[in-house]
Amino acid sequence: MKRIVIFGPGPLFKGGIANYTSSLAKALYKEGAEVHIVSWTQMYPSIFPRDLIDRSSKSNMLEKTKIYVHYITNYNNPFTWKRTVKIIDDLKPAIVIVQWSVSIQGLPIGYITKKLRNVCNAEIIFDLHVVKQKETSLIDGLMLRYALSKPHSYIVHSLKTYEELRSIFPGKEYKLIDNERRTKLSSPPQVIKLYHPVYDMFAPDPYFDKEKQKSELGLHKHVFLFFGFIRKYKGLHNVINSFAKLAKDRNDVSLLIVGESFWETLDPKKLSTKIKRKVFGFIKKILVKRSDDETNYKPLELIEKHGIGDKVIVVNRYVGNEEVHKYFQVADCNVLFYLVATPSGVESIAYNFRLPSIATKVGHFPETIIDGYNGYLAEPENIESMYETMKRFIDKPIPPENVEEKSKQMSWENYAKSILNYS
């Protein structure tokens, strides 16, 4: 039995990376591996003005498994970084899979993986959800080069991510491999290109009454869904602007926005929140380009500006795992009008509900969405094109069977077998 350690946020945390970590652990466990999640207790500097704990979900994602979760690593306490190295070394794993998604974590992750290479015989694989950051800062390049030079191998979910890795180390050679690891360690380092698996943790309700739910939410016939954290790179402002054009043409359309405003999770009246925002804001002004700063990103204000409040339903909070299914089952279409994109967890959730997606031609979307087959593609930063894409979807809906067919190859089972190097 292979023993595998996954380093990343455990199930107590919010968001796609935490969901991904737990889903990957379950998939490897089902393939017969002994799996340990070594998790953060705090993922960012203490001045980070955001609540990262999932206080909405009630169910335990790892229930009925023997997956072990160790909450150890505090970004702000280097002594815990040493403890992290020790506990992983004591476990004597065959593979350590590190979840990489943000360069600010480069210092602790780089330290941990550097020490592990010295004391542990495990293969260290970085699972790259993103390389180039959505908000770029002056220290991104330093943190990326420091941390991303440490693993033996990499996993990417798109060719775009692979090209970004190469751009960080322009003189370095890599061996790009599709679908499975060929050797344990190789020179040059191997980069395994895998898909982002379909999130089967959110199961459709077979007894779901779509029309009843539409009525309860006040939705019209055609429902477009925007789901997930409200962040600038996800382009909700473009979704609202293009939908506003559609809403002027038709009275049978609705936009359902479900997600938490990323920078509005702490009580603004608390002194601690005020201090964090002040300090964090000051640091961002120094390190982050003004055009990349999304602290004051408030796209929901566009709803009133366009006068479309009667056609837009907003659930502006973090939705617990138990609720997710109803929003995907009540919708007709998943909208991904992103400005930039790495493999999207929201897209993967939609696949599990046989829900078509319309997206912009950015990042990996042209690799996963075949225009006219399992979704439609729009030109980025082009409101007219996005509006026309919404119209196309209504005029020629995508059959759910096409979405299901496209997603069959994207199972967690196949993903886990690729990592374990099964034939």
ChimeraX attribute file (.defattr): number of C-alpha atoms within 10 A of each C-alpha:
attribute: neighborCount
match mode: 1-to-1
recipient: residues
	/A:1	8
	/A:2	15
	/A:3	18
	/A:4	25
	/A:5	25
	/A:6	27
	/A:7	25
	/A:8	24
	/A:9	27
	/A:10	22
	/A:11	23
	/A:12	19
	/A:13	20
	/A:14	20
	/A:15	17
	/A:16	16
	/A:17	19
	/A:18	19
	/A:19	21
	/A:20	22
	/A:21	21
	/A:22	22
	/A:23	21
	/A:24	22
	/A:25	25
	/A:26	23
	/A:27	19
	/A:28	23
	/A:29	20
	/A:30	15
	/A:31	16
	/A:32	12
	/A:33	18
	/A:34	18
	/A:35	25
	/A:36	22
	/A:37	25
	/A:38	23
	/A:39	24
	/A:40	22
	/A:41	19
	/A:42	18
	/A:43	19
	/A:44	17
	/A:45	14
	/A:46	13
	/A:47	17
	/A:48	16
	/A:49	25
	/A:50	17
	/A:51	15
	/A:52	17
	/A:53	13
	/A:54	17
	/A:55	13
	/A:56	14
	/A:57	16
	/A:58	10
	/A:59	10
	/A:60	10
	/A:61	16
	/A:62	15
	/A:63	9
	/A:64	7
	/A:65	12
	/A:66	12
	/A:67	17
	/A:68	14
	/A:69	19
	/A:70	16
	/A:71	17
	/A:72	17
	/A:73	27
	/A:74	20
	/A:75	21
	/A:76	16
	/A:77	12
	/A:78	15
	/A:79	11
	/A:80	18
	/A:81	21
	/A:82	17
	/A:83	14
	/A:84	24
	/A:85	20
	/A:86	16
	/A:87	13
	/A:88	24
	/A:89	17
	/A:90	10
	/A:91	13
	/A:92	15
	/A:93	21
	/A:94	17
	/A:95	21
	/A:96	26
	/A:97	24
	/A:98	22
	/A:99	22
	/A:100	22
	/A:101	18
	/A:102	19
	/A:103	24
	/A:104	19
	/A:105	18
	/A:106	21
	/A:107	16
	/A:108	22
	/A:109	25
	/A:110	20
	/A:111	17
	/A:112	23
	/A:113	26
	/A:114	18
	/A:115	17
	/A:116	23
	/A:117	17
	/A:118	8
	/A:119	13
	/A:120	21
	/A:121	14
	/A:122	22
	/A:123	19
	/A:124	26
	/A:125	24
	/A:126	25
	/A:127	21
	/A:128	23
	/A:129	20
	/A:130	23
	/A:131	24
	/A:132	21
	/A:133	17
	/A:134	19
	/A:135	18
	/A:136	17
	/A:137	19
	/A:138	12
	/A:139	12
	/A:140	21
	/A:141	15
	/A:142	14
	/A:143	19
	/A:144	23
	/A:145	16
	/A:146	17
	/A:147	22
	/A:148	23
	/A:149	14
	/A:150	20
	/A:151	21
	/A:152	21
	/A:153	25
	/A:154	22
	/A:155	29
	/A:156	26
	/A:157	21
	/A:158	24
	/A:159	16
	/A:160	20
	/A:161	23
	/A:162	21
	/A:163	13
	/A:164	14
	/A:165	23
	/A:166	15
	/A:167	13
	/A:168	17
	/A:169	14
	/A:170	10
	/A:171	8
	/A:172	11
	/A:173	12
	/A:174	18
	/A:175	12
	/A:176	17
	/A:177	14
	/A:178	14
	/A:179	17
	/A:180	21
	/A:181	21
	/A:182	16
	/A:183	8
	/A:184	15
	/A:185	14
	/A:186	12
	/A:187	10
	/A:188	13
	/A:189	16
	/A:190	22
	/A:191	24
	/A:192	25
	/A:193	20
	/A:194	20
	/A:195	24
	/A:196	22
	/A:197	28
	/A:198	24
	/A:199	24
	/A:200	16
	/A:201	18
	/A:202	18
	/A:203	15
	/A:204	16
	/A:205	11
	/A:206	7
	/A:207	6
	/A:208	13
	/A:209	12
	/A:210	14
	/A:211	13
	/A:212	11
	/A:213	16
	/A:214	18
	/A:215	11
	/A:216	9
	/A:217	13
	/A:218	14
	/A:219	23
	/A:220	17
	/A:221	14
	/A:222	18
	/A:223	21
	/A:224	26
	/A:225	23
	/A:226	27
	/A:227	25
	/A:228	21
	/A:229	21
	/A:230	25
	/A:231	21
	/A:232	23
	/A:233	16
	/A:234	21
	/A:235	22
	/A:236	26
	/A:237	22
	/A:238	23
	/A:239	24
	/A:240	24
	/A:241	21
	/A:242	21
	/A:243	27
	/A:244	21
	/A:245	18
	/A:246	19
	/A:247	22
	/A:248	12
	/A:249	11
	/A:250	9
	/A:251	13
	/A:252	13
	/A:253	20
	/A:254	26
	/A:255	27
	/A:256	25
	/A:257	23
	/A:258	21
	/A:259	18
	/A:260	18
	/A:261	18
	/A:262	20
	/A:263	19
	/A:264	15
	/A:265	15
	/A:266	15
	/A:267	13
	/A:268	12
	/A:269	8
	/A:270	9
	/A:271	10
	/A:272	14
	/A:273	17
	/A:274	15
	/A:275	13
	/A:276	16
	/A:277	20
	/A:278	14
	/A:279	13
	/A:280	16
	/A:281	18
	/A:282	11
	/A:283	12
	/A:284	18
	/A:285	12
	/A:286	11
	/A:287	16
	/A:288	17
	/A:289	13
	/A:290	13
	/A:291	8
	/A:292	15
	/A:293	18
	/A:294	15
	/A:295	14
	/A:296	9
	/A:297	16
	/A:298	15
	/A:299	18
	/A:300	17
	/A:301	11
	/A:302	17
	/A:303	20
	/A:304	11
	/A:305	11
	/A:306	15
	/A:307	13
	/A:308	19
	/A:309	14
	/A:310	15
	/A:311	20
	/A:312	24
	/A:313	18
	/A:314	15
	/A:315	12
	/A:316	15
	/A:317	17
	/A:318	20
	/A:319	21
	/A:320	14
	/A:321	18
	/A:322	14
	/A:323	12
	/A:324	17
	/A:325	19
	/A:326	17
	/A:327	19
	/A:328	25
	/A:329	20
	/A:330	23
	/A:331	25
	/A:332	22
	/A:333	26
	/A:334	24
	/A:335	28
	/A:336	26
	/A:337	30
	/A:338	25
	/A:339	19
	/A:340	19
	/A:341	22
	/A:342	24
	/A:343	23
	/A:344	18
	/A:345	19
	/A:346	19
	/A:347	25
	/A:348	19
	/A:349	23
	/A:350	25
	/A:351	27
	/A:352	23
	/A:353	22
	/A:354	24
	/A:355	26
	/A:356	28
	/A:357	27
	/A:358	26
	/A:359	27
	/A:360	27
	/A:361	22
	/A:362	19
	/A:363	18
	/A:364	20
	/A:365	25
	/A:366	14
	/A:367	14
	/A:368	16
	/A:369	22
	/A:370	15
	/A:371	16
	/A:372	16
	/A:373	16
	/A:374	25
	/A:375	25
	/A:376	25
	/A:377	23
	/A:378	22
	/A:379	15
	/A:380	18
	/A:381	15
	/A:382	13
	/A:383	19
	/A:384	14
	/A:385	16
	/A:386	28
	/A:387	20
	/A:388	16
	/A:389	21
	/A:390	25
	/A:391	15
	/A:392	15
	/A:393	20
	/A:394	15
	/A:395	9
	/A:396	10
	/A:397	17
	/A:398	23
	/A:399	15
	/A:400	17
	/A:401	14
	/A:402	17
	/A:403	23
	/A:404	17
	/A:405	13
	/A:406	16
	/A:407	20
	/A:408	13
	/A:409	14
	/A:410	18
	/A:411	17
	/A:412	22
	/A:413	16
	/A:414	20
	/A:415	21
	/A:416	22
	/A:417	17
	/A:418	18
	/A:419	19
	/A:420	20
	/A:421	14
	/A:422	12
	/A:423	8
